Amino acid sequence: MKAPYRELREALRDVLPAERLIHDPLRLLAYGSDASFYRLIPQIVVRPLDERELVEVLRECHARRLPVTFRAAGTSLSGQALTDSVLIQLNQGWRDYQVLDEGRAIRLQPGVIGARANQLLAPYGRKIGPDPASINSCMIGGIAANNASGMCCGTAQNSYRTLRDIRLVLADGAVLDTADPDSVAAFRRSHASLIDGLERLSVNTRTDVELAKRIRHKYRLKNTTGYALNSLVDFRDGLDILTHLMIGSEGTLGFISSITYETVPDEPIKAAALAFFPDMATTCRATIALKQTPVSAVELMDRAALRSVQDQPGMPEVLRTLPEGAAALLIDVRGDDAAMIEAREVRVHEALEGIRCLEPLSFTRDANQYALYWKIRKGLFPAVGAVRETGTTVVIEDVAFPIERLDEGVLALTETFHRHGYQDVILFGHALEGNLHFVFPQGFERDGEVERYQALMDEVAQLVGVEYGGSLKAEHGTGRNMAPYVELEWGADAYALMWQIKALFDPDNLLNPEVILSRNKTLHLENLKPLPAAAPVIDKCIECGFCESVCPSKNLTLTPRQRIVVRREIARLEALGDSQSEGASAEESERLKRLCQDYAYQGIETCAADGLCATQCPVGINTGDLVRDLRHERNTGQAAMAHRLGRHFSGTTRLARGALNVASLGHAVLGDRGTEKVGRALHQGSGGRLPQWSPTTPKAAPVKVLKAFSSAGNSRGSGKDDGHRKGARDKVVYLPSCATRVFGAGHHDPESRSDMELTLALLEKAGFEVVIPAISGHLCCGMAFQSKGQYAEADHKARELNRELLAASQNGRYPVLSDTSPCTLRMQETLDERLMLQEPVAFAHDHLLPRLALTPVDESVALHVTCSSTRMGLADKFVALARACAREVVVPAEITCCGFAGDKGFTTPELNASALDGLAEQVAGCRVGYSNSRTCEIGLSQHGGIPYRSILSLLDRASSAVP
């Protein structure tokens, strides 16, 4: 770290704790990377939790003339969230919100994820206007600072147009809140020269007829190139100009501490259709025809884009047979009721009369099919990146043409790409706005590639910005990528105006320098990000960051994207060390050693390997697979131990129950507080080798219940067919997981029965005849071994289980119920397809509810949807099941995976604590919570402050046998 930054760190220690002043090589690399194809590594990453801390950070940086860059989610594509100086990262905190005027407005801090804002507004039938493709991951700070738009918002509903109020911090630490009259009055006094300067620029701009005309033309289109010069012609009050200049300023004028949006209606009924046309010209004519219809969105996809997704599940078969040159429009219509939707669909059909379609146009209102269409459209950019050659990056150009010239602009731009040798470019975008994305793979390592890319960009800028009067950046922000071309698009007079704006706000050029405005004409060719081969499971990742919002370790150590970033750097340095020609320098060798050491905890030990990242990744990358492979490499010396445990598994579980009995005795003597204190001391004193016990560690399970069940005349092992008997009951094979065979009820839970007892009682109540597999105490799905990278023993346990379940179910004749959701997922992935494997939620919803009489409990209950249920697509059924059984169901927001991860809650308890931060506050009104994984329920009970049980317990409470 350079001396000025060491001084800054020392000064900030009076303001922030050391753990939020990050300067180790691994996290600087990981936290400094974003979704662009550029790479800068900050000197220090600072994580202020609130505005007071941020103001102090800015003042200290300003005093030392150290540049700062703000970072929210890091999903931006143009390099605007990178720095080699001070990176201010919004990690925790910054998530406050306030719904105003019955949902007609909402105040949001910059750390709120866009989809979360819409979730808050959903009860009011409203949403925020911007709807970028990354809305499930990107944050409000980035949405506003980039003036991100998206599929439906166009130019009428973007942040600029829907801004009500804003709270901001300037480079000097001054704070302005436009919703507070006192703040406004004080700011007018303290910053009169800034306001006067903006008003003077406005007068000069409005009196320059040609310039004003050019500005109005530019903002008839989508445009995020440069600063929002339309504020100078739209407003006369300097304060209004200032606040609207902040929109799209990419952190170069100030920090947006909160923003209040005027919300827009979210029409509840939605329909979509894929319209296929023989060529691009016809597709563009159809787009122009649709401009006059009440459609919500029209998304264009060329043949190459369609080809990249044609093999994904659920896509129409026709995609595979489309001719070369064909293109499609995804047409979206929305309304308040079915009649409105039908009328709008008719308008679409009428508009397309006389325009040749390759297939009859058909709208779908099916929610799953509708969601699939949009998921595929939103995933086009990463999907293309996934099929690129390893070692290359993927570039996305974001341009807008006047819609009346869309067809000729598309043709000219396509020819330009082909002329420069970019044959595999794909095209898609928001057709109604003339906003198109051109995506292509690009390598920078080979000789001549940087020059080829520069020649392409020079010609594209001239074509779009000058010849067609379009926008070089329609919605992705200028960043570093387009900064060298701002003057070309806007002209010298407008460009000079932007520099004057920058000087008024940030005279020392300390806020995100080189972004939007730069004198460096080759800036876009510098600091290019390497993407070396690291492992086949992750090589297709383009570091988009869509995965980060669901990762349980995101606030503790690394996210999936960051794990990949660091692993790639390790692979690059290892390749240097193996190179005969170059070789690694002493500094690089030392860096590699440090990264590997730190990655053991940051990357491997604290990964829950829950697979949720794959549900968000457009190409299904499960970073947990990478981590398990790394654990496999690291734990090869433990294979013999894994073998012994697996071959004597019933003894292993007996030992675990014995340990729980000892812990229960200790708990009886020490009480809750003493148990927690001693458990923590033993865990820390052993260097993490001993599990950390807590007051919510349950009692041992009464495994003898299975023997008692069998000895009472119930079925055991063979599932022998007695279906010929009159009145015979339906059979189900019940497999108690190893977790439920070990962990019983909680010490303070009024429900004293174990999951096994509950499940058996419920099945009896529903009229099922239960079959318990033979040697059930020895069986395991293998997940406990797989998670440690012990693949051989995991596979052995799976084969063993498969054999016993086939015998018990008569080769799949009877369904098999597992009482633990993660085990069910593992079994579905590894066992014989003949087995009808049932997850507890799905079985209860589909097979138990119809057989029982329900009286919902009159209370509010908490519900935790496990990561495995999410991956199996059971979240909606989970909530529906709970709502059938209770008056009110609380599903805590932004709690995804609990982070207990099998045994991580015992061995790495800080992961569980971080993943469930804020849970207790959200379930404060509930007396009990429910889930479908016994180990998850242990951590949920500890950090939620209420007992968590199996969802089958809730169903048992709310049901009675049908007479």
N, C-alpha and C positions, 0 to 999 in steps of 0.2 A: 504494500500500500504506500502510495506517495505521501510525502510529508504533510501537505495541506489537508489531506483526508484523514490522516492520523489525528491532526489537531481538531478537525471537525468531530471525529468520533469521541475524543476526550471531552470536548465541549458539550456534546449531546448526552453524555452519561449522566448529567444532572437533570435531564429531561426524560430520557427513555431508559429502560433497563437494558443491560448488555445483550440479552437474547434478541432484542429487536434492532440491534445495530450489527448487521451481518457482514462479515468480511472474509470468511473462509472460502477457499477456491471452489469447492464443490457447489455451494449454494449461490455464490456470485454467478457462476455459469448457469445454474439451473434457473434461478429467479430472473436472470437477465435475458433469457431467451423468450421470443414471442413467436407468432404464427407467420412472420415474414421470412424472406430468404436472406436476411441480413443477420450479422452476429457482432454485437459489441458486448464487452464484459464490464460491468460497473466496478468502480473502486469500492463502493460500499452500498448496501441495500438498507434502507431505513424504513421501518414499519410503524408509523404513528397510528394510534388508535382513535384519535379524535382531532377536532379542528385546533384545539389549544396546542397539542403537541406538534401538529403540522406547521402552525404559524411559527413556533420556536425553531423548527428545523429550517424553514425558509429564511428566517432572519439570520441564523448562523451561517447558512450557505451564502446568503447575500453579502454578509460581512466579509466573507473570504473570497468572494467572486467565483464561487464554485457552481457550475451549471447543474441543474436538476431536471429530472424527467419523471413524470407521474405515470404509474402503471395500475390499471384495474385488473381485468381478466387476461390481458395479453393475447386476445384473439384477433387483433388488427393485423392487416396484411401488407401494409406499406412501409413498415419500419419506423413508425412514429412512437413506439413505446420502448425504444432502445437507447442506451447511453453507455459511455465509458467513464462517466463521472458519478453523480449521485442519483440512484434510483429510489424514488419514494413509492413504495408498494402498498396498496390497500389490501391487506391480508385479513385480519380480523377487525371487527368494528365496522363503521361506515355502512351499516345495514338498516338504519332506522328508516321509518316511513310513517306517513300519516295520510289516510284517505279523507278527502275533503268533499264537502257539498254533495253528500250521497253518491260519491263515486265520480262526480263530474270533474274532479281534479285529484291529483295525488302528489304529495311531496315525498321525494326519494333521495336518500343519500347515495353517493356514487358506487358503493359496494353492493348494492342490491342487484341481483341478477334480473335481466329483463323479463324472463318467464315468471319469476316470482312476483314482479309488479303486476303482471296480468292475472296471476292467481289471486292476488289481493283484490283486484277489481272485478273478478268474475261474478261474485254475488250481486253486483250492481249492473251486470250486463254491459260492462265497459272494458276498455283496454287502453294502453298507451298507443300513440300513433305509430312510432317506429316499430318495424318488425323484421329486423335483419335475420338472415338464415342462422346465425349463431345465437339467437335469442335465449336458448336454453343454457348458454355458457357465458355470454358477454354480459358486462355490467353497465349500469346506467351511466357511470362516469364516462366510459368509452363510447356509449351510444350518443351521448350529448356532445362530447368533445370531438367526435368524428362526424357529427350530423348523419349518423348511419340511418338508412331508410329501410329498404327491403322489398318484399314482394308486393305488399298491398298499400303501403302508405303513400307512394308516389312523392310528389312535392307538396301536397296539400296537408299531409299529416306528419311531416317530419318534426324533429325537435325544434327547428327554427320557427315553424308555423304553429306549434302547439305549446310553446313556452308561455307560462303564466308568470312565474317568478323564479329567481335564481339567487343562491347564496354563493359567493365566490371569495377567494383569497388571491390577492395580487402578489407580485414578486417581492414587494417590500413588506409583506405580512399584513397589509391592510385588508379588512373584512368588510364586505358589502352584502346586505340582505335586502333585496328589493321588496320583500313582503313586510318589512319593518320600517315604518315611516321615520323613526328616530335614526336608524342606521342610514337610511337614504339621505336624510338631512345632514348628518355628520359627514358622510362621504362627499356630498356636494361641497362642503366647506373644505375638507382636507385634500380633496383631489380635484379642485376646481380647474386646474390647468389641464388635466386629462380630459375632463368633460368638455371644456372650451375647445380643446384641440380637436376632439371628435366632431363637435358641431361645426367647426370651421371646415374640416374635411368634407362634411356632408354638404355644406353650402357650395363648396368648390366643385364637388362631383355633380350635384344637381344642375349647376349652371353650365357644366360642360356637356352639351347636348349629345355629342357623339359617344362620350364615355358613358353617360347615363343610359343611353339607348343600348349600348353593348352589354351593360350590366343587366338590364331587364331581359334582354334576349338570353343571356347565359343562364339566368335563373328561371326561365321558362322551362329549361331542361333540368334534370338532376345535375348538380354541380357541387363538388367538394374540392375543387382545385383552388388553392389559395384561401384567403380569408373571405368571409361572408360580406362582400362589398355591397350586396343588396341592402344591408342594414343602413348604408349611407343614403340610399334613395327611398327606402321604405319609412324611415323615421327622421325626425328633426331634433328631438330631445337627446342630448348626449348620453343620458342614462339608458334610454332605450337602445341607442346605437351600441353602447358598451355591452349590454347584456346579450344582444343578438350576435355581436362579434364573437362572444365567447363560444357560441355554438359552432362546432366545426373548427375550432382553433387548435385542436390537438395538443393542448397543454402548453402552448407557446405564449399565451397571453395571461394565463392565470389558472387557478385550480377551482374546479366546480365542487363546492362543499355540499350542496344539495340543489335540486331542481324541482320545481313544481310544474307538472304538465297539466294542460287541459286534456282530458281523456276523450276518447271517441267511442261510438257505439260498437259493441261486439255482437253482431247479429248471430243468434244461436244456431240457426239451421244453415248447414253448409253443403254444397255439392260441387263436384269437380268432374271434368271430362278431359280426356286426351284426344286432341284433334290432330290427325295426320294429313300432311300435304305433300305433293309430289316434289316440290323444290322450294328453295328459300324465297324466291320472288313471290310465289303464291302465299307462302306463310306470312310474309310481310304485308301483303295486301289484305290478308285476313285480319292481321293485327290492326291495321288502320280502320277496317270495317268495325271491329269490336270496340274501338275507342269511344264510339257514341252509344254503347250499350251499358246497362247497369251491372257490369262485371266488377268483382273485387280485385282480381288479378289475372294477368295473362302472361304466362312464362314460356319463353321460347327455348327450344332445344334442337340443335342440329343433329344430323345423322350420327356423327361421331359421339356426341353426348349420349344419345339414346343407346348406342352400341355399348357404351361403358357400363350401363346399368341393366341391359336387357336380360341378363342371366340371374338377376336378383329375384328372390322368392316373391311371387304374387304379381309380377309384371305381365302385361298382356302378351300373348304368344305372337301377336302381329309384329312386335318389335323386331323379332328375328328375321322377318321376311320383308322388311321395308327395303325399297330400292335405294341405291346410292343417290345422294342428293336430296333425299326426303328430309322433312323436318316436322316438328310437332309443336303444338301449343297446349300447355296445361291451363285450362280455363276454369276459373273459380267464381262461383256465384254464391251469395249469402243473402239471407232474409230473416224476417221475424217469424214467419210461419210458412207452412207448406205452399199456400197459395201464392205468396210473394216469390218463393223460389221457383215455382212452376212458371210463373209469368216471366221471370227473368231468363229462365232457360229458353222459353219461346223466343224472347228477343234475340238471344244468341243465335238460335237456329235461323231466324229471319235474316240476321245480319250476314250470315255465311251462305245464304242462298246464292247460287251462281258461281261460288268459289269451289273449285274441285277439292274434295276430301278423298283420301285413299280408303277410309273406312267410315261407315255411318257414325255420326256423332252421338255419343251416349253418356249422359251424366250419371254419376253414382252419388248416392247420399249415404251409403254404407260407411259408418265411421272408420272402420278398419281400412277399407280400401282408400278412402279419402286421405287418411293419415299416411298410408303407404305412398301414395302419389307425391305428397309433400315431403315426406322423409327422403325419398329418392331425389327429388329436385334439390332439396337443401344439401344433400350429400354429394352433389355432382363434383364440386371442386376437390374435396378430399378423395373421392372415388377415382378421379383421374390421376391424382397424385399417387395413388396406391399402385397403379400399373406402370409407373415410370420405371426406367432402368435404374437399378440400385446405384447410388452415388450421384444421381442428378437431383435437382430440386424441381419444384413446380412453380410456374409463374402465372399469375392471374392479372390480366389487364381489364380495367373497369372503365369503359367509355360510354358516352351517350351521344347519339345522333339526333338531330331534329327528326321527329317521327315521320314527317312527310318525305324524308330522304333516306329512310331506314333501309330499304331494299338495296339501293345503290351503294350506300355506305357499307353495308355488310359485305357486298360483293367486292368492293374495292379493298376493304380491310383483309378479307380472306386471301385475295390475290397477293397482297403485300406479304402476308405471312408465308405463303407458298414460295414466293420469289426469293425469300431469304432462307429457304430450306426447312421451314417449320411445317411439315406435312401432316403431323399428327395433332394439330391444334383442334380444340373443340370449342363450340360456341353455345352459350345459353344466357339467359338474362330476363330482365323485366321489360317485356316487349312494349307494353303500353307507354312506357316512358322513353323508349328508344335506348334503354340502358342495357348494354350487352357486356358479358364477360367472355373474354378469350383466354383459354387455359391451355398451357403447353408445357411439356417437360423441358428443362434447360440444364445442361451441364456447364460448369465453369472451369473444370479442371483441364480439359484438353486445350491444346494450342488453338487459338483463333476463335474460341467460343465466346469470350467476353466481347471481342470485336464484332462478331456476328450479332450478338444481342444488342450492342450499342447501335449498330446500323439499323436494326429492326426498330428500336425505340425511336430513333431520330425520324424515321419515315412515318411511323404510326403517329407521332406527335404532330408532324406537319399535316398529315392527312386529316386526322380527326379535329385537332384544335384550330387549324387555319383553313384548310380547304372546305371542310364541312361546317365549321363554326360550332363544333360540338364540345364535349367535356372530356378531358383526359382522365379525370377521376370523378365519377358520377356519385359514388357513395362510400368508397373505401378510404377516403382521406388521402391527402397529398403525400404525407410522410416524407421519407427520404427517396422513395421510388420515383416520384414525379416532381420533386423540388427543382431539379435543373430545367424543367420545361414549363414552369409556371409563367415566365415572361413570354415565352413563345405563344402560349395559348391566349394570354390576356392582353399582351401589348405592353410597351414600355411605360405608358402613362399609368395604367392600372397597377402594374408591378411596382412602380415607385410609390403609389398610394399605399400599397400593402406594407412596404418598408416603413413608411411614415406611421402607420398604425402600430407596427411592432415597436417602433422607437417610443411612442407615447406610453405603451403599456410596460415595456421591458427595455429601458434604455441601455442596460448593461448586457443585453442578449444572454441572459442566464437561464431562461425558461426554454427547455427543449431546443437548444440551438441546432441549426442545420435541418430542422424539420419545417416543412412548408416553404420557407425562404432560405436559399443558400446561394452563395456566389461560386460554389464549387460545381462546375459543369459535368464532372464525372462522379459526383457523389453516389449516383445510383449504381455505379460499377464497383464500389469499394465496400470492404467489410462484408463480403459475401459468405454466407453460412455454409460450412462443409456438412455434408450428409453421408458419411462413410458407411459402408456395410458394417453392421454390428451383430445382428442375429436375424435369421429369416423371419422370425415371428414379429419383429418390429421394423424391418427395413422399409416396409411400405408406409410407415408413419410420416406425415408431413408436418407434424407438430402444430396442428390447428388449435389444440387446447379444448376441444369439445368435451373431452373426458373429465376435465378437472373438477367440475361442479359436483360430481357424485362421489369423488374419492374421499374415503374416510380419513386419510392421512394428510389432506391438503393443508390443514392448519398446524400440523405437527412437523412434518419433514418435507417430503416431495409428493408431487402428483404423478400420474402415469406419464404425462408428457415430459415432465422434468426427469423422471427416471430414465426415459429414453434419451433425452438430451445428454445426460451425463454418461450413459452407457456408450453412446456414440463417440463421445470425446475420449473415453477410455480406449475404445477400439481404435480410434485414430492414433493415439499415442502409442498403443501397442504395435500398430503397423509401422510406425516410424522406427520403433526399436528393433523391429524385425527386418527393416529395409537394409539391403546391402549397399545401396547407393547413398542414401541420405543419412540414416541413423538419427537417433534422438539425442538432443543436447542434454547436458547435465541438468539444466533447468526443467526441461520437458520430462526427463526421467523422474526427477523429484516430484513434479506435478502429478505424474501418473501414480506414483506410490501413494501420495496423499489422497488422490481421488479414490483409489481402490480401498484405502483404509476407511475413509469416511462413508463410502458407498455401502459398506457392510451394514451399517445401522440405518443411514438415511434412505438407502434404496432398497435394501433386502429385508432387514429385520422389521421395519415398520410398515411393510406392505401387507395389507390384509388379503391380497390375492383373491378378492371377492368376485372379480369379473364384471362389476358394474361398468367399468370403463368401456367394455366391449359393447354395452347397450347404447352408449352415446357416440362411440366412434363410428363414422360413416362406413368404414371398411371392417368393422368388427374386431379390431386389435384388442386382445386381452393381455394387458401388461403383466397380469398375474402369471401367465404362462412363461414369460421371460424370467420372472422372479423365481418361480419354481425350478426352472432349468438351472438358474444360478445356485439355488439351494442344493440342487442335485450335485452340482460340481463341488460345492463346499462340504457336503455331508457324505461324501462317498465312504469315508472312514467309519461311518455309523451304520452302514448297510447291514453288518452282522447283527448289531443290536436290534435293528428294525425287524430283521428276520426272526430273531428269538421272540420278540414281543408279538409279532403277528402269528407265529405258530403256537403260542401259548396265550392267546388273547383273552380267554375267559379268566385265566389267572391274573392277567394285567388289569382287567376291570375289577376283579376282587381286591387287588392291592389298592386301586383308586378309591373303592368304597371304604376300605379300611382307613385310608388317610382321611377321608371325610368324617368318619366316625371319631377319629382322634381330634380332628379340628372342631367337631361339634362339642366334644368334651371341653376343649380349650375355650370355646365360645361360651359355654355354660359358666365357666369360672371367671373369664375375663370380661364378659359383656361385649357389647358392640364396639365401644371406643377402644377397649383394650385389645380386642381381636384385630381391629384395623391397625393399631399402632404396632403390635407385635408382628403382624403379617407384613407390614411395610418394612420393618427393620430386618426381618429375616430375608426378604426378597433383595433388599439393597445390600445387606451384608454378604450375601452369597454371590454378588455380582450378577444377579438376575437368574441364577441357576435354579433357585427354589421359587415355586409359584407364589404369587402374592395373594394371600387369603384376605377376605373382606367379610363384613357382617352379612352380606348377601350370598356368600358361598353357601350352597344349600346342604341339607342333610344327605346322607347316603340313600340311594334308592332301595326300596324293599324288594330286591330282585326275586325273593321267594314267591312273590305274587304270581309269577309265571308258572312255577311248579304247582302252586295251589290251584291255579286255573286249570291246568292240565289234569291234576288228580281229581278234580271235581267232575270229570267225565267229558271235558271239552276236547276238541281235536288237537292233535300234536303231530306235526311232521309231515304226514303223507297226504293230507287233504283227501282222504279216501272218499270216493264218490258214493253218496247215499241219496242222490237226487231222486231215486225211484220211490223213496218213502213218501207217503202221503203227508202233506203239511211241512215238508222239509224247508228249512230256512235258507236264504241266500248265503253263500259262503264268502268270506273275505280272509285273505292271509294277512295277519298283522305282524309286522317286523318292528320290534322295539329297537331303536338305534342304540349304539353303544353309549351315547350321551344320556339317554333316558334310563339306561340300565345302570348308570353310575350316579347321576344327580337326581335326588328326590325333591321334595318340596322345600321352600325357603323356611328359615327359622321363624320369621315373623309373619308368614303368609297364613291367613285364616283358612285357606284351602290346604289341608294337610295331606291330600292324596298325591301320589306321584303321577307323572304323565301316563305311565303304564296302567295304573288303576283307573284313571280317568278315561283313557281310551277304551279299555275293556268294558267299563260300565256303559259308556255311550254306545258302543257297538251292540251291546246286549239290549239296551233301551230301544235301539232302532231295529231290532229284530234280526240281526246278523248272527250267523254261526261263524265263530272265529277259529281260524287255524293258525297255530304258532309253529314256525319252522323248527325242525329238529336242530339241535345244538345251537339254539338261538343265542345263548350266552357267549358263544365263540365267534359269532358273525360280525362282520364290519364291511361297509361299502368300500373301504380303502382310502377315504378322503383324508383321514388323519395322517396316513403315510404319504399320500400324494402332496399334501400341502408342505411337507418337509423335503420334498424332492426325492423321496424314497419310492421311486417308481416301480421297482421290481416287486416289493412287498405289497404296494397298493394294487398292482395288477393281480397278484396272487389272491388277495382278500376278495377282490371283485369276482374272480373266477369261482372261488369257494362259495361266495354268496349266490352267484348265479345258479350254481348246481343245486343248492338247497332250496332256493325259491322256485325253480322249475319243478322240483319234486313236490313242494308244498302246494303249489298252485295247479298241479296236474298239467304242466307244460303251458301255463298261461291261461288255463280255463277260468280261474278265479282271479279277481283283482288282488293286488298286493298293496297294502297300506303301510307306508312308513310314517312314523309320528314326527319326523324331523325333516324340515324342508330342504336344507342343504344336502342331506344324504340322498333325498329323492332325486335331486338334480344330478348328483354324481352317478346314481344308478341309471338314470335315463341316458346318460352319456356313455355308459360302459357295459350295461347288461343286455341280455338277449331281447330282441325286439318282440318276441312272443309274450313277454311279461307285460301285464297291464299295471304299470307302476303308478301309484296314486299318492300325490302330495296331500298333506292333511287338509289344507284349505280347499283344494279342488274336490277332494273326496267328501268333505263335510258339506260344501255348497251343492254339489251335484247329486250326492247319494244319501246323505243323512237328513238334510233339510226336508225333503219330500216325505220322509218316513216319521217325522216327529211333529208333535203339537207344540207351537211356540207361544211363549208369553214373554216378550222382551223385558229385560231387567230395567227398572226405572232409575237409571243412573247414567252418568257420563263415564265412558271408558276410553282408555288410550289404546292406540293400535300402532304396532311397529310392523311395517311390511319389510320382510327380510330381503336381502339382496338376491337370494335364490328365488324367492317368489317373483320378484321383479324380472329376473332373467327368464323365468318360465311364463311370463305374461299373465300372472295371476293377481296383480295388484287390485284390479277392479273387483274381482271375485272376493278377494280378501275383505275389502271395505264393505261390499254388499253383504257378505256373511255376518260381519260384525253389526251392521245396521239392522239386520233382521233380528238380532239378539239383544240390542240395547237401545235405549232412548236416544242417546247421543254418542257419537264416535269422534274422537279427537285423533287426527293423524298429524303429528308434529311436522311442521314445514322444514324443509332442508335438512332433515335427518334421514340419510340414505342407509348406508351400511353402518351397523353399530360399532364395527371395528373390533368385536371380540374375537372373531376369526378363529373359531375352534378353541385354541388355548391361548391366543394372544392376550386375552383379557387377564390371564394369570401371569404370563411371562413378559409381556410388554404392555402393562396396564395403561401407560400414558396414551397409547393408540386408542383404546376404548374410551378413555376420558376425553380426548380431543374430539373424537367422532361424535360423542354425545353431549358436547358442550351446548348448553342452552335447553336441554331436554326437560329438566326439572321445571323450569319456568313455564314451558308450554303444556305440561300435563298437571299443573298445580291443582286444577279443578277436578281431577279424577282420583278415585280411590284405588283403582287397579288397572293394570295394562295387560295386553294380550299380544302374543306373537306365535311363531311356529318353529322355534329352535331353542332347545333348553339352555344351551350355553349363551346364546344371545340374551335370553331372559335374565341371566345372572347379571350381566353388565347393565342391562336396561333397568333392573331393579336398583342397582347401586347408584346409578347416575340420574335416574328419574325420581327417586325418592318414594316410589310406590312399588308394591310387588307386581311383577310381570309373570304371567302364566301362559300355558298353551291356549290357543284360540279354541281348542276343543273343550276347555274348562268353561268358557263363556257359553258355548252351545249347550253344554250339559246343564248349566244354571238356568238357561232360558227355555229348556225343552222338557217335555214329558212324553211318555210313550203314547202312541195313538191307540185309543181303546179298540 
